[in-house]
Amino acid sequence: MHPTIEQLKDVITKGDESLIHEFLAEDVRFLPPTYYSTWAGREPVAALLGHVGQVFSDFSYRRIMGEGKDWALEFQCKVGDLDAVGVDLIRLNDEGLIEKFEVVMRPLKTIAALRTEMMARVAKDPRFINFKDALG
C-alpha cells in the first residue's frame, strides 16, 4: 500500500485539518457527495475535510483497493443517527500527494443530513468567505 494511503487512514478519522493538510497537493481538487461542484486548493480542501471529520462519527475504512496513483477506500460512518457507506476515490500526484479526492456516498437521506450540517459549519467559518474563489 502507498505510504500516503496508509497514513491517511488514521488521519482522516481524527478530523484535524492540520494533519490532513500535509497529504494534499497545492492544487488538489475535492468533489464532495453533497453537491455537484469541485473545491480546489490545499487550504479550502483541508478545511472542508476537517469539518467532515467532525461531522462523521463511527468512521472506519472497510476495504482499500488500488495501486500506484489510483485508490478506492470504502468506508462506513454515521451522520447523527443515520448510517452511511461510501467510497473515497483518491488520485495521487508524482510526489505522492493527493491531487484529486472524490467522495461517493449513500443513502440520500444521510447525504442530505451531511449537507445540512456542512452548510451550517461553512456558514460559521469565516475562512470560507475567502475560499469562495476555490469553488469551481
C-alpha positions as CSV (number, residue, x, y, z in Angstrom):
1,M,0.0,0.0,0.0
2,H,1.2,3.5,-0.8
3,P,2.5,5.3,2.3
4,T,0.2,8.3,1.8
5,I,-2.8,6.0,1.8
6,E,-1.6,4.1,4.8
7,Q,-1.1,7.3,6.8
8,L,-4.3,8.8,5.5
9,K,-6.4,6.0,7.0
10,D,-5.5,7.2,10.5
11,V,-5.6,11.0,9.8
12,I,-9.0,11.2,8.2
13,T,-10.8,9.8,11.2
14,K,-9.3,12.5,13.5
15,G,-10.9,15.4,11.7
16,D,-7.8,17.5,12.2
17,E,-7.3,19.7,9.2
18,S,-3.6,20.4,10.1
19,L,-2.9,16.7,9.8
20,I,-4.9,16.4,6.5
21,H,-3.1,19.4,5.1
22,E,0.2,17.7,4.7
23,F,-1.2,15.0,2.4
24,L,-2.8,17.4,-0.1
25,A,-1.2,18.8,-3.2
26,E,-1.3,22.6,-3.6
27,D,-3.7,22.2,-6.5
28,V,-5.8,19.4,-5.0
29,R,-9.4,19.1,-6.2
30,F,-12.2,17.9,-3.9
31,L,-15.5,16.6,-5.2
32,P,-18.0,16.2,-2.3
33,P,-21.1,13.9,-2.3
34,T,-23.4,16.8,-1.2
35,Y,-23.4,18.8,-4.4
36,Y,-22.0,18.9,-7.9
37,S,-19.1,21.3,-7.6
38,T,-15.4,21.0,-7.1
39,W,-13.3,22.7,-4.5
40,A,-9.7,23.4,-5.4
41,G,-6.7,24.3,-3.4
42,R,-5.0,22.9,-0.3
43,E,-6.4,25.4,2.3
44,P,-10.1,25.1,1.5
45,V,-10.0,21.3,0.9
46,A,-8.2,20.8,4.2
47,A,-10.8,23.0,6.0
48,L,-13.7,21.1,4.4
49,L,-12.2,17.7,5.2
50,G,-11.5,18.8,8.8
51,H,-15.2,19.7,9.2
52,V,-16.3,16.4,7.6
53,G,-14.1,14.5,10.1
54,Q,-16.0,16.2,12.9
55,V,-19.5,15.6,11.4
56,F,-18.9,11.9,10.7
57,S,-18.9,9.5,13.7
58,D,-18.1,5.8,14.0
59,F,-16.0,6.3,10.8
60,S,-13.9,3.4,9.6
61,Y,-12.5,2.1,6.3
62,R,-13.8,-1.3,5.4
63,R,-11.7,-2.0,2.3
64,I,-8.9,-0.4,0.5
65,M,-8.3,-1.1,-3.2
66,G,-5.8,0.3,-5.6
67,E,-2.2,0.6,-6.7
68,G,0.2,3.2,-7.9
69,K,-1.6,6.6,-8.1
70,D,-5.3,5.4,-8.0
71,W,-7.0,4.3,-4.8
72,A,-10.6,3.5,-3.7
73,L,-11.2,3.5,0.1
74,E,-14.6,2.1,1.1
75,F,-15.9,3.5,4.4
76,Q,-18.8,3.3,6.8
77,C,-19.9,6.0,9.2
78,K,-22.8,7.8,10.8
79,V,-24.1,11.4,10.4
80,G,-26.1,11.9,13.5
81,D,-28.2,8.8,13.9
82,L,-28.1,7.9,10.2
83,D,-25.8,5.2,8.7
84,A,-23.8,5.7,5.5
85,V,-21.4,3.8,3.3
86,G,-19.2,5.4,0.7
87,V,-16.0,5.4,-1.2
88,D,-13.2,7.9,-1.2
89,L,-11.7,7.9,-4.8
90,I,-8.2,9.2,-4.5
91,R,-5.6,10.1,-7.1
92,L,-2.0,10.8,-6.1
93,N,0.4,13.0,-7.9
94,D,4.1,12.1,-8.7
95,E,5.1,13.3,-5.2
96,G,2.6,11.0,-3.5
97,L,0.3,13.9,-2.5
98,I,-3.5,13.8,-3.1
99,E,-4.3,15.7,-6.3
100,K,-8.0,14.5,-6.6
101,F,-10.3,13.4,-3.8
102,E,-13.8,12.4,-4.8
103,V,-16.4,11.1,-2.4
104,V,-19.4,9.0,-3.4
105,M,-21.9,8.0,-0.7
106,R,-25.3,6.6,0.1
107,P,-28.1,6.7,1.2
108,L,-29.6,10.0,0.1
109,K,-31.1,10.7,3.5
110,T,-27.7,10.7,5.1
111,I,-26.2,12.8,2.3
112,A,-28.9,15.4,2.9
113,A,-28.1,15.4,6.7
114,L,-24.4,15.8,5.8
115,R,-25.1,18.7,3.5
116,T,-27.2,20.5,6.1
117,E,-24.5,20.1,8.8
118,M,-21.7,21.1,6.4
119,M,-23.6,24.2,5.2
120,A,-24.1,25.3,8.8
121,R,-20.4,24.8,9.6
122,V,-19.2,26.5,6.5
123,A,-21.5,29.5,7.1
124,K,-19.9,29.9,10.6
125,D,-16.3,29.5,9.4
126,P,-15.1,33.0,8.3
127,R,-12.4,31.4,6.1
128,F,-15.0,30.3,3.6
129,I,-15.7,33.9,2.6
130,N,-12.1,33.9,1.2
131,F,-12.5,30.3,-0.1
132,K,-15.4,31.1,-2.5
133,D,-12.9,31.5,-5.3
134,A,-11.8,27.9,-4.7
135,L,-15.2,26.6,-5.7
136,G,-15.1,25.7,-9.3
